[in-house]
Amino acid sequence: MVKIILKLLKSVANLLLGTMALLILIFTIKYITCPVFTFEKAQPFSGNKIYNPYDGIKSTNWQKANFQVQSYAWSGITSGRGNTNQEIYDVYKRLGYDVIATSDYQKINRFREGDPSYIPVYEHGYGIRKNHQVLIGAKKVMWKDYPIFQTIHNKQNILNNLREQNELVYIAHPKLREGYQPEDMELLSNYDGIEVLNNYRTSLEHWDAALSSGKYVTILGNDDAHDISNPDEIGHHCTFINAPTNRREDVISALKAGRSFGAKIYRPNGESFADKIDRIRILPIIQSVEVKNDTLFIECDSVATAFRFLGQNGRILKTSGPSASASYHIQAEDHYVRAEIEFPGKSIFYLNPIARYDNKFPHNNNIPVIDTFKTSILRIIGFASLVFIFLNILFLRKRIKSDKK
């Protein structure tokens, strides 16, 4: 009986080792076959024209949105296991949200799929360093990833692949576990924006690094809540989108144009859900953001404590207030200008930037060129190393068997 048990345990151990070896081989091949890219030298925004994403907005069109919250998925293995779809929808509806999307890990949540406001969303990535992306308008789930570590080439290849399957690609919480460095943002392209505001991290330096490199990427703010029964996790970060309705096509069109801003809504520790609802009902409203005669004008419906205008590398250009409006005269050396508006209730609005350009809209969809020579060298060395390791393992096993004889 003991021999049978030992034999069974040995078989299970061999199966586990074989499975682990197969997984290691699969992921190793993924790393080896990743293209090597040639990244263009960063160039700041330039030109005689100024792009204003808020041109012609209507103050009555602001739609409050959240694209990051996890529900029960994958048999409860992932975070959010205590949240049902209906509970998520009910809680955020009570908090005044117009766009409510659930971003389960590696899974498109189909709750309320028939509703005109439904937007397919999911969170991609399962690596150790939390190199995640929020996908909006997702067509299907992509399982490709580099889970152990990610070079700048791995990160760019993931973004390129995700671009083909999603209407909008956002880099999620880049500061979390240092999944992305600010210097990465100077090189990476072919994505739409950055989740700058998140319950776990605020990543303003990453955003400014991308903008300073001439990459027009917009801000996303999300709770990324894992427990909606905890008032401290919900209603803290969101995205306001200027769209005529909360229908999918209107929301995505506005996000693509940058007619949105991220909001950090102040929350006292231990605040009750009822108090949260009362405070959120009186949030300020941005009335207009206009550029006239090289001057940026911002007007709100209530007095702000401070208006901060920031430019290249996140440098503060001007601070003014308290007032319900503010302006900044755009200088010749200003490549972009973004604004932060802080209110007496300690909430802060982070606006997308105005930026210089010449003949075409300043976007971030350029795909870095693949360096075919370096890619070939990587693959030759990589596969040669695998063959070498495989042959040595065979030789070692043969030698062990020979020694036993």
C-alpha positions as a Markdown table, in Angstrom:
| # | Residue | x | y | z |
|---|---|---|---|---|
| 1 | Met | 0.0 | 0.0 | 0.0 |
| 2 | Val | 2.8 | 2.4 | 0.9 |
| 3 | Lys | 4.6 | 1.6 | -2.4 |
| 4 | Ile | 1.4 | 2.5 | -4.3 |
| 5 | Ile | 1.0 | 5.8 | -2.4 |
| 6 | Leu | 4.7 | 6.7 | -3.0 |
| 7 | Lys | 4.3 | 5.8 | -6.7 |
| 8 | Leu | 1.2 | 7.9 | -7.0 |
| 9 | Leu | 2.9 | 10.9 | -5.2 |
| 10 | Lys | 5.8 | 10.5 | -7.6 |
| 11 | Ser | 3.5 | 10.6 | -10.6 |
| 12 | Val | 1.8 | 13.7 | -9.3 |
| 13 | Ala | 5.1 | 15.4 | -8.6 |
| 14 | Asn | 6.3 | 14.5 | -12.1 |
| 15 | Leu | 3.1 | 15.9 | -13.6 |
| 16 | Leu | 3.4 | 19.1 | -11.7 |
| 17 | Leu | 7.0 | 19.5 | -12.7 |
| 18 | Gly | 6.2 | 18.7 | -16.3 |
| 19 | Thr | 3.4 | 21.3 | -16.3 |
| 20 | Met | 5.6 | 23.9 | -14.7 |
| 21 | Ala | 8.4 | 23.2 | -17.2 |
| 22 | Leu | 5.9 | 23.5 | -20.1 |
| 23 | Leu | 4.6 | 26.9 | -18.7 |
| 24 | Ile | 8.2 | 28.2 | -18.3 |
| 25 | Leu | 8.9 | 27.1 | -21.9 |
| 26 | Ile | 5.8 | 28.8 | -23.3 |
| 27 | Phe | 6.5 | 32.1 | -21.5 |
| 28 | Thr | 10.2 | 31.9 | -22.4 |
| 29 | Ile | 9.2 | 31.6 | -26.1 |
| 30 | Lys | 6.9 | 34.6 | -25.7 |
| 31 | Tyr | 9.8 | 36.7 | -24.4 |
| 32 | Ile | 12.1 | 35.4 | -27.2 |
| 33 | Thr | 9.7 | 36.1 | -30.0 |
| 34 | Cys | 8.8 | 39.7 | -28.8 |
| 35 | Pro | 9.8 | 42.2 | -31.4 |
| 36 | Val | 12.6 | 44.7 | -30.7 |
| 37 | Phe | 11.4 | 48.2 | -31.5 |
| 38 | Thr | 13.2 | 51.4 | -32.5 |
| 39 | Phe | 11.7 | 54.3 | -30.6 |
| 40 | Glu | 11.7 | 57.8 | -32.0 |
| 41 | Lys | 13.4 | 60.5 | -30.0 |
| 42 | Ala | 10.8 | 62.4 | -27.9 |
| 43 | Gln | 9.7 | 65.7 | -29.4 |
| 44 | Pro | 7.5 | 68.1 | -27.5 |
| 45 | Phe | 4.3 | 69.5 | -29.0 |
| 46 | Ser | 4.9 | 72.2 | -31.5 |
| 47 | Gly | 3.1 | 74.3 | -34.0 |
| 48 | Asn | 1.1 | 77.5 | -34.5 |
| 49 | Lys | -2.3 | 75.9 | -33.8 |
| 50 | Ile | -3.7 | 75.0 | -30.4 |
| 51 | Tyr | -5.8 | 72.0 | -29.8 |
| 52 | Asn | -8.5 | 72.5 | -27.2 |
| 53 | Pro | -10.5 | 69.3 | -26.5 |
| 54 | Tyr | -13.2 | 71.3 | -24.7 |
| 55 | Asp | -14.0 | 73.5 | -27.6 |
| 56 | Gly | -17.8 | 73.9 | -27.8 |
| 57 | Ile | -18.7 | 71.8 | -24.7 |
| 58 | Lys | -22.0 | 72.2 | -22.9 |
| 59 | Ser | -22.1 | 72.4 | -19.2 |
| 60 | Thr | -25.3 | 70.3 | -19.1 |
| 61 | Asn | -23.6 | 67.4 | -20.8 |
| 62 | Trp | -21.2 | 66.1 | -18.1 |
| 63 | Gln | -21.6 | 62.3 | -17.7 |
| 64 | Lys | -20.1 | 60.9 | -14.5 |
| 65 | Ala | -18.2 | 57.6 | -15.2 |
| 66 | Asn | -16.3 | 54.8 | -13.5 |
| 67 | Phe | -14.5 | 52.1 | -15.6 |
| 68 | Gln | -12.7 | 50.2 | -12.8 |
| 69 | Val | -14.5 | 48.0 | -10.3 |
| 70 | Gln | -14.3 | 44.3 | -9.9 |
| 71 | Ser | -17.1 | 41.8 | -9.5 |
| 72 | Tyr | -17.3 | 38.1 | -8.6 |
| 73 | Ala | -15.5 | 36.3 | -11.4 |
| 74 | Trp | -13.3 | 33.2 | -12.0 |
| 75 | Ser | -15.1 | 31.3 | -9.2 |
| 76 | Gly | -14.0 | 34.0 | -6.7 |
| 77 | Ile | -10.3 | 33.6 | -7.2 |
| 78 | Thr | -9.8 | 37.3 | -8.2 |
| 79 | Ser | -10.4 | 40.5 | -6.2 |
| 80 | Gly | -14.0 | 41.7 | -6.1 |
| 81 | Arg | -15.4 | 38.3 | -5.1 |
| 82 | Gly | -17.9 | 39.9 | -2.7 |
| 83 | Asn | -19.4 | 42.2 | -5.3 |
| 84 | Thr | -22.4 | 41.2 | -7.4 |
| 85 | Asn | -23.1 | 43.0 | -10.7 |
| 86 | Gln | -26.5 | 44.3 | -9.5 |
| 87 | Glu | -25.0 | 45.6 | -6.3 |
| 88 | Ile | -22.2 | 47.4 | -8.2 |
| 89 | Tyr | -24.8 | 49.0 | -10.5 |
| 90 | Asp | -27.1 | 50.0 | -7.6 |
| 91 | Val | -24.4 | 51.5 | -5.5 |
| 92 | Tyr | -22.9 | 53.6 | -8.3 |
| 93 | Lys | -26.3 | 54.7 | -9.5 |
| 94 | Arg | -27.1 | 56.0 | -6.0 |
| 95 | Leu | -23.8 | 57.9 | -6.2 |
| 96 | Gly | -25.0 | 59.7 | -9.3 |
| 97 | Tyr | -22.9 | 57.9 | -11.9 |
| 98 | Asp | -24.2 | 57.8 | -15.5 |
| 99 | Val | -21.6 | 55.4 | -17.0 |
| 100 | Ile | -21.0 | 52.3 | -14.9 |
| 101 | Ala | -18.6 | 49.7 | -16.2 |
| 102 | Thr | -17.2 | 46.6 | -14.5 |
| 103 | Ser | -13.6 | 45.8 | -15.3 |
| 104 | Asp | -13.1 | 42.1 | -14.3 |
| 105 | Tyr | -9.7 | 40.7 | -14.7 |
| 106 | Gln | -9.2 | 39.0 | -18.1 |
| 107 | Lys | -13.0 | 38.8 | -18.6 |
| 108 | Ile | -15.6 | 41.0 | -20.3 |
| 109 | Asn | -18.5 | 41.5 | -18.0 |
| 110 | Arg | -21.8 | 41.2 | -19.9 |
| 111 | Phe | -24.2 | 42.6 | -17.2 |
| 112 | Arg | -26.8 | 44.9 | -18.8 |
| 113 | Glu | -25.4 | 44.2 | -22.3 |
| 114 | Gly | -28.6 | 45.1 | -24.0 |
| 115 | Asp | -28.7 | 48.6 | -22.4 |
| 116 | Pro | -27.6 | 51.5 | -24.8 |
| 117 | Ser | -25.2 | 52.7 | -22.1 |
| 118 | Tyr | -23.4 | 49.3 | -21.8 |
| 119 | Ile | -19.7 | 49.5 | -22.7 |
| 120 | Pro | -17.7 | 46.3 | -22.7 |
| 121 | Val | -14.7 | 46.7 | -20.5 |
| 122 | Tyr | -12.0 | 44.5 | -18.9 |
| 123 | Glu | -8.7 | 44.8 | -17.1 |
| 124 | His | -5.8 | 43.1 | -19.0 |
| 125 | Gly | -2.7 | 41.8 | -17.3 |
| 126 | Tyr | -1.7 | 39.1 | -14.8 |
| 127 | Gly | 2.0 | 39.8 | -14.3 |
| 128 | Ile | 3.8 | 40.2 | -11.0 |
| 129 | Arg | 4.5 | 43.9 | -11.5 |
| 130 | Lys | 0.9 | 44.8 | -12.2 |
| 131 | Asn | 1.5 | 46.0 | -15.8 |
| 132 | His | -2.2 | 46.3 | -16.4 |
| 133 | Gln | -4.3 | 48.1 | -19.0 |
| 134 | Val | -8.0 | 49.2 | -18.9 |
| 135 | Leu | -9.7 | 48.3 | -22.2 |
| 136 | Ile | -12.8 | 50.3 | -23.1 |
| 137 | Gly | -15.0 | 49.1 | -26.0 |
| 138 | Ala | -13.4 | 45.7 | -25.8 |
| 139 | Lys | -14.1 | 43.2 | -28.6 |
| 140 | Lys | -12.5 | 40.1 | -27.0 |
| 141 | Val | -10.1 | 39.2 | -24.2 |
| 142 | Met | -6.4 | 39.0 | -25.1 |
| 143 | Trp | -4.4 | 36.4 | -23.0 |
| 144 | Lys | -1.0 | 37.4 | -24.3 |
| 145 | Asp | 1.2 | 38.9 | -21.5 |
| 146 | Tyr | 4.7 | 38.9 | -20.1 |
| 147 | Pro | 4.1 | 37.9 | -16.4 |
| 148 | Ile | 7.6 | 37.8 | -14.8 |
| 149 | Phe | 9.0 | 41.1 | -15.9 |
| 150 | Gln | 8.5 | 43.5 | -18.8 |
| 151 | Thr | 11.0 | 45.4 | -20.9 |
| 152 | Ile | 10.0 | 48.5 | -22.8 |
| 153 | His | 9.7 | 46.3 | -25.9 |
| 154 | Asn | 7.4 | 43.9 | -24.1 |
| 155 | Lys | 5.2 | 46.8 | -22.9 |
| 156 | Gln | 5.0 | 48.3 | -26.4 |
| 157 | Asn | 4.1 | 44.9 | -28.0 |
| 158 | Ile | 1.3 | 44.5 | -25.5 |
| 159 | Leu | -0.1 | 47.9 | -26.4 |
| 160 | Asn | 0.1 | 47.2 | -30.1 |
| 161 | Asn | -1.8 | 43.9 | -29.7 |
| 162 | Leu | -4.4 | 45.5 | -27.5 |
| 163 | Arg | -5.0 | 48.3 | -30.0 |
| 164 | Glu | -6.3 | 45.9 | -32.6 |
| 165 | Gln | -9.0 | 44.5 | -30.2 |
| 166 | Asn | -10.2 | 47.6 | -28.3 |
| 167 | Glu | -11.6 | 51.0 | -29.1 |
| 168 | Leu | -9.7 | 52.7 | -26.3 |
| 169 | Val | -6.5 | 51.5 | -24.5 |
| 170 | Tyr | -5.5 | 53.0 | -21.2 |
| 171 | Ile | -2.4 | 52.2 | -19.1 |
| 172 | Ala | -3.8 | 51.3 | -15.6 |
| 173 | His | -2.3 | 52.6 | -12.3 |
| 174 | Pro | 1.3 | 52.9 | -13.7 |
| 175 | Lys | 2.8 | 53.9 | -10.4 |
| 176 | Leu | 1.4 | 50.7 | -8.6 |
| 177 | Arg | 4.4 | 48.4 | -8.0 |
| 178 | Glu | 6.4 | 50.6 | -10.4 |
| 179 | Gly | 4.8 | 48.7 | -13.3 |
| 180 | Tyr | 5.6 | 51.6 | -15.5 |
| 181 | Gln | 8.4 | 54.2 | -15.0 |
| 182 | Pro | 8.0 | 57.8 | -16.0 |
| 183 | Glu | 10.8 | 57.3 | -18.5 |
| 184 | Asp | 8.7 | 54.5 | -20.1 |
| 185 | Met | 6.1 | 57.1 | -21.0 |
| 186 | Glu | 8.6 | 59.1 | -23.0 |
| 187 | Leu | 8.9 | 56.1 | -25.4 |
| 188 | Leu | 5.6 | 54.2 | -25.4 |
| 189 | Ser | 2.9 | 55.0 | -27.9 |
| 190 | Asn | -0.1 | 53.6 | -29.6 |
| 191 | Tyr | -2.4 | 54.0 | -26.6 |
| 192 | Asp | -5.1 | 56.5 | -25.7 |
| 193 | Gly | -4.5 | 57.5 | -22.1 |
| 194 | Ile | -3.4 | 56.8 | -18.5 |
| 195 | Glu | -5.4 | 55.9 | -15.4 |
| 196 | Val | -3.8 | 58.8 | -13.5 |
| 197 | Leu | -6.3 | 58.7 | -10.7 |
| 198 | Asn | -6.8 | 55.5 | -8.8 |
| 199 | Asn | -7.6 | 54.6 | -5.2 |
| 200 | Tyr | -4.2 | 52.9 | -4.9 |
| 201 | Arg | -1.9 | 55.4 | -6.7 |
| 202 | Thr | -1.9 | 58.9 | -8.3 |
| 203 | Ser | 0.4 | 58.9 | -11.3 |
| 204 | Leu | 0.7 | 62.6 | -12.4 |
| 205 | Glu | 4.5 | 62.3 | -13.1 |
| 206 | His | 3.8 | 59.5 | -15.6 |
| 207 | Trp | 1.2 | 61.7 | -17.4 |
| 208 | Asp | 3.4 | 64.7 | -17.6 |
| 209 | Ala | 6.3 | 62.6 | -18.9 |
| 210 | Ala | 4.1 | 61.4 | -21.8 |
| 211 | Leu | 2.7 | 64.9 | -22.5 |
| 212 | Ser | 6.2 | 66.4 | -22.4 |
| 213 | Ser | 7.3 | 63.9 | -25.0 |
| 214 | Gly | 4.6 | 65.1 | -27.4 |
| 215 | Lys | 2.3 | 62.2 | -26.8 |
| 216 | Tyr | -1.3 | 63.4 | -26.5 |
| 217 | Val | -2.8 | 61.0 | -23.9 |
| 218 | Thr | -5.8 | 61.8 | -21.8 |
| 219 | Ile | -6.6 | 61.2 | -18.1 |
| 220 | Leu | -8.8 | 58.5 | -16.7 |
| 221 | Gly | -10.0 | 58.5 | -13.0 |
| 222 | Asn | -11.4 | 55.3 | -11.5 |
| 223 | Asp | -12.1 | 53.9 | -8.0 |
| 224 | Asp | -10.8 | 50.4 | -8.9 |
| 225 | Ala | -12.9 | 49.3 | -6.0 |
| 226 | His | -12.6 | 45.7 | -4.7 |
| 227 | Asp | -15.2 | 46.0 | -1.9 |
| 228 | Ile | -18.2 | 48.2 | -2.7 |
| 229 | Ser | -19.6 | 47.6 | 0.8 |
| 230 | Asn | -16.7 | 49.8 | 2.1 |
| 231 | Pro | -17.6 | 53.5 | 1.7 |
| 232 | Asp | -13.9 | 54.4 | 1.7 |
| 233 | Glu | -13.4 | 52.5 | -1.6 |
| 234 | Ile | -16.2 | 54.0 | -3.7 |
| 235 | Gly | -17.0 | 57.4 | -5.1 |
| 236 | His | -13.5 | 58.7 | -4.6 |
| 237 | His | -12.1 | 58.9 | -8.2 |
| 238 | Cys | -14.1 | 59.2 | -11.4 |
| 239 | Thr | -14.0 | 60.6 | -14.9 |
| 240 | Phe | -16.4 | 63.3 | -16.1 |
| 241 | Ile | -17.2 | 63.0 | -19.9 |
| 242 | Asn | -18.8 | 65.8 | -21.9 |
| 243 | Ala | -21.2 | 63.8 | -24.1 |
| 244 | Pro | -24.8 | 64.5 | -25.1 |
| 245 | Thr | -25.9 | 61.1 | -23.7 |
| 246 | Asn | -24.5 | 58.2 | -21.8 |
| 247 | Arg | -24.8 | 55.9 | -24.8 |
| 248 | Arg | -21.8 | 53.9 | -25.7 |
| 249 | Glu | -21.1 | 55.7 | -29.0 |
| 250 | Asp | -21.3 | 59.2 | -27.5 |
| 251 | Val | -19.1 | 58.3 | -24.5 |
| 252 | Ile | -16.4 | 56.7 | -26.6 |
| 253 | Ser | -16.4 | 59.5 | -29.1 |
| 254 | Ala | -16.0 | 62.1 | -26.3 |
| 255 | Leu | -13.2 | 60.1 | -24.7 |
| 256 | Lys | -11.3 | 59.8 | -28.0 |
| 257 | Ala | -11.5 | 63.6 | -28.4 |
| 258 | Gly | -10.4 | 64.3 | -24.8 |
| 259 | Arg | -13.6 | 65.9 | -23.8 |
| 260 | Ser | -13.3 | 64.6 | -20.3 |
| 261 | Phe | -11.4 | 65.2 | -17.0 |
| 262 | Gly | -10.4 | 63.2 | -14.0 |
| 263 | Ala | -11.8 | 64.0 | -10.6 |
| 264 | Lys | -10.5 | 63.3 | -7.1 |
| 265 | Ile | -13.5 | 63.6 | -4.8 |
| 266 | Tyr | -12.5 | 64.3 | -1.2 |
| 267 | Arg | -13.5 | 61.6 | 1.3 |
| 268 | Pro | -13.1 | 61.9 | 5.0 |
| 269 | Asn | -12.0 | 58.6 | 6.6 |
| 270 | Gly | -14.9 | 56.6 | 7.9 |
| 271 | Glu | -17.5 | 58.7 | 6.0 |
| 272 | Ser | -20.9 | 57.0 | 5.9 |
| 273 | Phe | -22.6 | 56.1 | 2.6 |
| 274 | Ala | -25.4 | 58.6 | 3.2 |
| 275 | Asp | -23.0 | 61.4 | 3.9 |
| 276 | Lys | -21.1 | 60.5 | 0.7 |
| 277 | Ile | -24.3 | 60.8 | -1.4 |
| 278 | Asp | -25.2 | 64.2 | 0.2 |
| 279 | Arg | -21.7 | 65.6 | -0.5 |
| 280 | Ile | -21.5 | 64.3 | -4.1 |
| 281 | Arg | -24.8 | 66.0 | -5.0 |
| 282 | Ile | -23.2 | 69.4 | -4.6 |
| 283 | Leu | -20.0 | 68.9 | -6.7 |
| 284 | Pro | -19.0 | 71.9 | -8.8 |
| 285 | Ile | -19.5 | 72.0 | -12.5 |
| 286 | Ile | -17.1 | 73.2 | -15.2 |
| 287 | Gln | -19.0 | 75.7 | -17.4 |
| 288 | Ser | -16.5 | 76.3 | -20.1 |
| 289 | Val | -12.9 | 75.9 | -21.2 |
| 290 | Glu | -12.0 | 78.2 | -24.1 |
| 291 | Val | -8.9 | 79.5 | -25.9 |
| 292 | Lys | -9.2 | 83.0 | -27.2 |
| 293 | Asn | -6.3 | 85.1 | -28.6 |
| 294 | Asp | -3.7 | 82.8 | -27.1 |
| 295 | Thr | -5.3 | 82.8 | -23.7 |
| 296 | Leu | -6.9 | 79.9 | -21.9 |
| 297 | Phe | -10.1 | 80.7 | -20.0 |
| 298 | Ile | -11.7 | 78.4 | -17.5 |
| 299 | Glu | -15.1 | 79.1 | -15.8 |
| 300 | Cys | -16.9 | 77.1 | -13.1 |
| 301 | Asp | -20.3 | 77.4 | -11.6 |
| 302 | Ser | -18.8 | 78.0 | -8.1 |
| 303 | Val | -15.8 | 79.5 | -6.5 |
| 304 | Ala | -12.6 | 77.4 | -6.6 |
| 305 | Thr | -9.9 | 77.7 | -3.9 |
| 306 | Ala | -7.1 | 77.6 | -6.6 |
| 307 | Phe | -6.5 | 77.2 | -10.3 |
| 308 | Arg | -3.1 | 75.7 | -11.2 |
| 309 | Phe | -1.8 | 75.8 | -14.7 |
| 310 | Leu | 1.0 | 73.3 | -15.5 |
| 311 | Gly | 3.2 | 72.8 | -18.5 |
| 312 | Gln | 6.3 | 71.0 | -19.7 |
| 313 | Asn | 7.5 | 68.4 | -17.2 |
| 314 | Gly | 4.7 | 69.2 | -14.8 |
| 315 | Arg | 6.1 | 72.7 | -14.0 |
| 316 | Ile | 3.6 | 75.1 | -12.4 |
| 317 | Leu | 3.1 | 78.0 | -14.8 |
| 318 | Lys | 0.6 | 80.0 | -12.8 |
| 319 | Thr | -1.6 | 79.7 | -9.7 |
| 320 | Ser | -4.7 | 81.9 | -9.1 |
| 321 | Gly | -7.8 | 82.0 | -6.9 |
| 322 | Pro | -10.0 | 82.0 | -5.0 |
| 323 | Ser | -12.4 | 82.6 | -7.9 |
| 324 | Ala | -15.0 | 81.0 | -10.1 |
| 325 | Ser | -12.9 | 81.6 | -13.2 |
| 326 | Ala | -9.2 | 81.9 | -14.2 |
| 327 | Ser | -7.1 | 82.5 | -17.3 |
| 328 | Tyr | -3.6 | 81.9 | -18.5 |
| 329 | His | -1.9 | 83.6 | -21.4 |
| 330 | Ile | -0.2 | 80.9 | -23.4 |
| 331 | Gln | 3.5 | 81.7 | -24.0 |
| 332 | Ala | 5.5 | 80.9 | -27.1 |
| 333 | Glu | 7.5 | 78.3 | -25.2 |
| 334 | Asp | 4.5 | 76.5 | -23.8 |
| 335 | His | 4.2 | 73.1 | -25.6 |
| 336 | Tyr | 1.1 | 72.1 | -23.6 |
| 337 | Val | -0.9 | 73.5 | -20.7 |
| 338 | Arg | -3.1 | 71.5 | -18.4 |
| 339 | Ala | -5.2 | 72.8 | -15.4 |
| 340 | Glu | -5.9 | 71.5 | -11.9 |
| 341 | Ile | -8.9 | 73.1 | -10.1 |
| 342 | Glu | -9.1 | 72.7 | -6.3 |
| 343 | Phe | -12.4 | 73.5 | -4.5 |
| 344 | Pro | -13.2 | 74.4 | -0.9 |
| 345 | Gly | -14.5 | 70.9 | -0.3 |
| 346 | Lys | -10.9 | 69.6 | -1.1 |
| 347 | Ser | -12.0 | 67.9 | -4.3 |
| 348 | Ile | -9.7 | 68.4 | -7.3 |
| 349 | Phe | -10.5 | 68.4 | -11.1 |
| 350 | Tyr | -7.7 | 67.5 | -13.5 |
| 351 | Leu | -8.3 | 68.7 | -17.0 |
| 352 | Asn | -6.9 | 67.3 | -20.2 |
| 353 | Pro | -4.3 | 69.6 | -21.8 |
| 354 | Ile | -4.5 | 72.0 | -24.6 |
| 355 | Ala | -1.5 | 71.4 | -26.9 |
| 356 | Arg | 0.3 | 72.9 | -29.9 |
| 357 | Tyr | 0.1 | 71.2 | -33.3 |
| 358 | Asp | 0.4 | 72.1 | -37.0 |
| 359 | Asn | -1.5 | 70.2 | -39.6 |
| 360 | Lys | -3.1 | 67.2 | -37.8 |
| 361 | Phe | -4.6 | 66.4 | -34.4 |
| 362 | Pro | -1.9 | 65.6 | -31.9 |
| 363 | His | -2.5 | 61.9 | -31.1 |
| 364 | Asn | -0.5 | 59.0 | -29.7 |
| 365 | Asn | -1.2 | 56.3 | -32.3 |
| 366 | Asn | 2.2 | 56.1 | -33.9 |
| 367 | Ile | 3.6 | 52.6 | -33.9 |
| 368 | Pro | 7.4 | 52.3 | -33.3 |
| 369 | Val | 9.3 | 50.6 | -36.1 |
| 370 | Ile | 10.4 | 47.0 | -35.5 |
| 371 | Asp | 14.2 | 46.6 | -35.7 |
| 372 | Thr | 14.3 | 43.4 | -37.8 |
| 373 | Phe | 18.1 | 42.9 | -37.2 |
| 374 | Lys | 18.0 | 43.1 | -33.4 |
| 375 | Thr | 14.7 | 41.1 | -33.4 |
| 376 | Ser | 16.4 | 38.3 | -35.4 |
| 377 | Ile | 19.5 | 38.3 | -33.2 |
| 378 | Leu | 17.3 | 38.0 | -30.1 |
| 379 | Arg | 15.4 | 35.1 | -31.5 |
| 380 | Ile | 18.5 | 33.3 | -32.7 |
| 381 | Ile | 20.3 | 33.6 | -29.4 |
| 382 | Gly | 17.1 | 32.8 | -27.5 |
| 383 | Phe | 16.3 | 29.6 | -29.3 |
| 384 | Ala | 19.9 | 28.5 | -29.4 |
| 385 | Ser | 20.0 | 28.9 | -25.6 |
| 386 | Leu | 16.8 | 26.8 | -25.3 |
| 387 | Val | 18.3 | 24.1 | -27.5 |
| 388 | Phe | 21.5 | 24.2 | -25.5 |
| 389 | Ile | 19.7 | 23.8 | -22.2 |
| 390 | Phe | 17.5 | 21.0 | -23.6 |
| 391 | Leu | 20.5 | 19.0 | -24.8 |
| 392 | Asn | 22.3 | 19.5 | -21.5 |
| 393 | Ile | 19.2 | 18.2 | -19.6 |
| 394 | Leu | 19.1 | 15.1 | -21.9 |
| 395 | Phe | 22.8 | 14.5 | -21.4 |
| 396 | Leu | 22.4 | 14.9 | -17.6 |
| 397 | Arg | 19.5 | 12.5 | -17.4 |
| 398 | Lys | 21.4 | 9.9 | -19.5 |
| 399 | Arg | 24.5 | 10.3 | -17.3 |
| 400 | Ile | 22.4 | 9.8 | -14.1 |
| 401 | Lys | 20.8 | 6.6 | -15.6 |
| 402 | Ser | 24.3 | 5.4 | -16.6 |
| 403 | Asp | 25.7 | 6.0 | -13.1 |
| 404 | Lys | 22.8 | 4.0 | -11.5 |
| 405 | Lys | 23.7 | 1.0 | -13.6 |
